[in-house]
Amino acid sequence: MPVSRTRILELPVDTNKAIDAARHAVATVIQGTPVVHGSAVTGSVRTSWASWGEDLTLTVAEAANGSRVTVKSASRLPTQFLDWGKHRKNLNRLQHELETAAQVHAAVIDPG
């Protein structure tokens, strides 16, 4: 299993709305307050039976049809080699929350 997993999505909304949707998505998944650095939104998932926690990063950029969002879930512990599908679950949940907050369906450019 990978130490991290990345998915690239296109949303048919402007970058400001995409950043707001990313903030909502991360806040929903991490059970806390996300950190916003310009066009990037970050947060950490707590330790569970499946992992030592994950760092989530959503980076928003302009795209021809709206916004491109790069969603990344990375193991907090770099020596962790088995994630029990946790990264894929994080990406699926973040995509769902992004789509819900932006009220659109995302086009998956790279499924990760």
BASE-682446 format. One line per field, with one value per residue (C-alpha): residue number from 1; residue in one letter; x, z, y. Coordinates in Angstrom, 2 decimals. Layout:
k: NUM,...
r: A,...
east: X,...
up: Z,...
north: Y,...
//
This chain:
k: 1,2,3,4,5,6,7,8,9,10,11,12,13,14,15,16,17,18,19,20,21,22,23,24,25,26,27,28,29,30,31,32,33,34,35,36,37,38,39,40,41,42,43,44,45,46,47,48,49,50,51,52,53,54,55,56,57,58,59,60,61,62,63,64,65,66,67,68,69,70,71,72,73,74,75,76,77,78,79,80,81,82,83,84,85,86,87,88,89,90,91,92,93,94,95,96,97,98,99,100,101,102,103,104,105,106,107,108,109,110,111,112
r: M,P,V,S,R,T,R,I,L,E,L,P,V,D,T,N,K,A,I,D,A,A,R,H,A,V,A,T,V,I,Q,G,T,P,V,V,H,G,S,A,V,T,G,S,V,R,T,S,W,A,S,W,G,E,D,L,T,L,T,V,A,E,A,A,N,G,S,R,V,T,V,K,S,A,S,R,L,P,T,Q,F,L,D,W,G,K,H,R,K,N,L,N,R,L,Q,H,E,L,E,T,A,A,Q,V,H,A,A,V,I,D,P,G
east: 0.00,1.22,2.43,0.19,-2.47,-3.44,-6.56,-7.04,-10.55,-12.06,-14.98,-17.07,-16.84,-14.49,-11.43,-12.93,-15.92,-13.58,-11.42,-14.54,-15.68,-12.20,-12.29,-15.69,-14.52,-11.40,-13.30,-15.82,-13.17,-10.71,-13.17,-11.45,-10.43,-8.58,-5.64,-5.85,-2.60,-3.60,-4.98,-4.15,-6.28,-4.70,-5.67,-4.75,-6.81,-6.35,-4.67,-6.94,-6.66,-5.83,-3.05,-1.00,-3.02,-2.98,-2.21,-4.73,-3.93,-6.30,-4.71,-6.92,-5.82,-7.60,-8.61,-10.19,-13.64,-13.46,-11.08,-8.68,-8.38,-5.50,-6.49,-3.74,-3.86,-0.42,0.54,1.76,4.31,6.62,7.57,3.96,3.68,0.16,-2.81,-5.70,-7.37,-7.45,-6.02,-8.59,-11.38,-10.08,-10.02,-13.53,-14.92,-13.14,-14.44,-17.99,-17.75,-16.28,-19.10,-21.70,-20.28,-19.86,-23.22,-21.64,-20.29,-16.49,-14.76,-12.01,-8.83,-6.56,-8.32,-5.28
up: 0.00,-0.68,1.92,0.20,-2.47,-4.68,-6.75,-9.17,-9.63,-11.75,-10.35,-12.54,-9.99,-9.48,-7.24,-4.29,-4.14,-4.56,-1.62,0.53,-0.47,0.33,3.76,4.42,3.19,5.37,8.42,8.02,7.75,10.45,13.22,13.77,12.14,8.81,8.07,4.93,3.27,0.19,-2.21,-0.02,2.78,5.21,8.22,10.02,10.72,14.16,14.86,14.46,14.42,10.69,10.81,12.83,11.25,7.90,6.72,4.20,1.67,-0.89,-3.34,-5.60,-8.94,-11.84,-14.71,-18.11,-16.89,-13.32,-10.68,-10.41,-6.93,-6.04,-3.06,-1.14,1.83,3.26,6.21,9.12,9.95,6.91,7.80,7.64,4.60,5.04,5.19,5.13,2.38,4.60,1.93,-0.66,1.92,2.75,-0.96,-1.53,1.49,0.60,-2.98,-1.71,0.73,-1.97,-4.35,-1.61,-0.51,-4.09,-5.16,-8.31,-9.62,-9.97,-13.05,-11.99,-13.95,-12.08,-9.80,-7.59
north: 0.00,3.53,6.01,8.56,8.79,11.74,12.46,15.36,16.76,19.50,21.49,23.81,26.64,29.59,29.19,31.11,28.77,25.77,26.95,27.37,23.87,22.49,24.14,22.54,19.12,19.07,20.33,17.51,14.80,15.94,16.82,20.15,23.39,23.22,25.51,27.66,28.82,30.82,28.21,25.19,23.74,21.28,19.20,15.99,12.88,11.35,8.03,5.00,1.22,1.44,4.05,6.50,9.31,11.06,14.57,15.90,18.62,20.11,22.53,24.66,26.13,27.79,25.53,26.12,25.02,26.31,24.95,22.05,20.55,18.24,16.10,14.28,11.93,11.07,8.89,10.98,8.29,7.93,4.35,3.18,0.92,-0.48,1.88,-0.63,1.44,4.55,6.90,5.82,6.26,9.74,10.69,9.33,11.18,14.43,14.23,13.65,16.56,18.85,18.02,18.53,21.90,23.19,21.64,20.21,16.92,16.79,15.44,13.03,13.81,11.37,8.86,8.23
//
